[in-house]
Amino acid sequence: MASSYHNLTVQQPKLRSFLFATILSLATAFFYDSSPNRPINSAVYHSPPATLRVGIAGAGAIAFGTAALLQQQQLEQQNHVAPMLWSPSGRCFLDEESNNLSAMFGEEEEDALLFRPRIATNAKQLVQENDVILIALPANGHKQVFDELSPFLGTRKDQQIIISSHMSLGALYLSQQIISQGGTVPPITAWGTTVCTARSLPPGKHRRGARINTVRKSVDLCTIPSEESSGSLKLCQQLFPNIEFRPRNGLLAISLSNVNPQNHLGIALGNMSRMEKGEQWYQLFHVTPNIGRLLETLDQERLEIAKELQVTPVKTIHEHFSNSFHVPIMDSISDMNQEIYASRKDVYGPDTADSRYITEDVPYGLALTVLLGKLVQKPAVLHEAGILILSSMYGRNFFDENDLLNALALDEYSLEELKAAAYSGRLVGQQSQLPTAAATRAQFSRSLKIFLQHLTL
């Protein structure tokens, strides 16, 4: 008995310390969650559960390809909770007889993965029945989907949101929407690109789905609020263990990590007549030396803006093609693309002028790069010229078509406030005398009007 008493008295200080720390932790958590002056109303996400239910907003090739990769991983782990798909447009995308999706990982039919996803009929069901909500649709549909999802988000502290891929500060817009409706902002992870490249399968009997052209070796990401980054990184690694996820410095870094808009600009300008005439042409094979040099120069503009914003490192165009198509890095982008073609990893380019390379990437990708360049006094001359040329070709003002940037009302915030929001997920501040996004947007619109007027003279 004496010995037991002695052990108890020795352990009492440790026990008191443990109890004190526990009570303090609980009190701090309560205060943080209830305080109206907290920096952001966000949940602390610790570690992902063993079994995750993933809901995907989207019904196109990337959504199908992402769902197939998740299904493949779940089968390997003997986890049979199929991903859920929601078509925001409401269109039917499953085979009418089998209710299956088909994902082809090679040229042969026997390489196809057939699976039956869970189906959501509305945004509320998608949110309520899943632990992870993954946005996988073109950027020109992001705002509408964010608006439909946001009333149901912010009620669970263990939920995560992934945007694949992130454009035009969409994560910041979604965060603001949840806050404005009194919700608790869950971790929102922005990917700099998609986990795969894919094309929809041509319609066929008992076959709806996508052909997965390549699975990327790495994907850049960040999470808002930034203190949730560690848990979100673990989540992405759990969902896609064969992909390297590389943390970047906030939403501005992720916005400048997406090289697809600049690449598609150069490719489209060099092959517009092929697109308009509906020709069948290999995209990367036609990255000739001249087009390759244009892509390299566009990339240099982007990298200089990232350096001025102090959000480096961001991946280079050479790293992008190497990671996406599994070829070695070379000095010439044209040479890298010819290597991709020779290794039979090339894809067909757009066979219509009404392509996401233009309607999505120009207003939602290039426009933000131009805006950021002007804010830091590093004009993206070629990016802006590309928007002007394509606006002339299409007879429309692509800069004004970005509903996300327009809705964020960035004219109310300075560059420093925008940079802070890229980590916190919340726009806070007053108007300042520094150059604003609205001022640069107005200047751009004036330049475009003058340019179009000269064309009509």
Disulfide bonds with the S-S distance in Angstrom:
none
